[in-house]
Amino acid sequence: MAVSNNEHSRHTPVMQQYFRCKAEYPDAVLFFRLGDFYEMFCDDAERVSKLLDITLTSRGKDKQGQTIPMAGVPHHAASSYIAKLLQMGESVALCEQMADPTSIKGVVPREVVRVITPGLILEEDALDAKAENFLVALIEGSEHWGLCALEASTARLVATQLLDSAQALVELARLSPSEILLFEATANFANTIKRSFPNAVLRTLDAMTSLSGELTEDLSCFAEQDTKRQIAELDSTVQLAVYAALNHARKHQPKQQLTRYTFERRDNGRYMQLDPTAVRNLELVCTLEGERRGSLLHLLDQTQTAMGARLFRRRLVNPLSELSEIEKRHNEVEVFIDLAPLRERLRRELKAISDLERVMTRIETGVGDRANSELFATVSSPQRGCLRSSARQHRLIQREQSCA
């Protein structure tokens, strides 16, 4: 039920507001906040009612006598419904009330604060605590490829230069992205990605223009000057991939921007290259049936925190290739094998540490519950005791990461 601008006047002010917001994000399911519910209307309502098996009703009729389909979910339970839609490859635009309805005369102002896509999930209920959730921007240049992987839930950005499409597939297998932005690629390669990564949402996009001129503006999300310098020194194709990922995140989070990212420039020469077939057949992170249980990761993962679990998985699919680094990691592990009492003590203390990486991101973007805000108040407290506790937790995390 598409509605043109000329037809807006035939609807009530609230529905006019809805259609204006929907026009901004036509490809996303619009969750429109009305009191204690998120409502969907027209085509969105009909589609979502089938996908989620929820009741399809109607919101009166327009001035032509046509029934307006409507479906809704409670605000407090929305995260579970959103998670299901994301698993089906849908995107969800959250339209919130921007003022207290009791203090407003007339229509409450509403705006889309965020568009949740499979690669830009921040909600705890919709994420696997033990796995990273990547959005990948992949660009084919004249001589090589540029790739940037953005992990929104931990505000992490990884960029690398790739020799060819084969190496691009190797990198995608390592990252196992939820969403891929593919620029300037052939139809054959796009089809190869679809076959190799059937669970990822693939968006094939036309050539991007004027990216270089806008790149500097986007680097404001990096606090360290050294990071900005590293990105400025990247190959131009990799730079464009960085911008593409950041631009996608910025456009889909208009009111809930991330203002801090950590950046890593990946050197592929340090790691053994594992293509999608090897990762799948060796059952490194999941079995041939797609289950985590029964995989090598499931067998070996004894980490005590979500952060450690994600790091362990990262290292498992990135086998080191340089002897000196392998020996260094073995020496670190040997310490905890020899000092069993210390190992057990650290495991007990690590078990009490929450997922600080993702909690801090939800706090910064305003996504999360009251408990997250209370934790933030504790971590940021100027009191010496709290700072000592925070520093102590950080040291413990570093220790777990060194032996993962």
LINMO-V989215 format. One line per field, one symbol per residue. ss: DSSP state (H for helix, E for strand, L for the rest). Layout:
ss=???
This chain:
ss=LLLLHHHHHHLLHHHHHHHHHHHHLLLLEEEEEELLEEEEEHHHHHHHHHHHLLLLEEEEELLLLLEEEEEEEEHHHHHHHHHHHHHLLLLEEEEEELLLHHHLLLLLLEEEEEEELLLLLLLHHHLLLLLLLLEEEEEELLLLEEEEEEEHHHLEEEEEEELLHHHHHHHHHHHLLLEEEEELLLHHHHHHHHHHLLLLEEEEELLLLLHHHHHHHHHHHLLLHHHHHHHHLLLHHHHHHHHHHHHHHHHHLLLLLLLLLEEEELLHHHELLLLHHHHHHLLLLLLLLLLLLLLHHHHHLLLLLHHHHHHHHHHHLLLELLHHHHHHHHHHHHHHHHLHHHHHHHHHHHLLLLLHHHHHHHHHHLLLLHHHHHHHHHHLLLLHHHHHHHHHHHHHHHHHHHHL
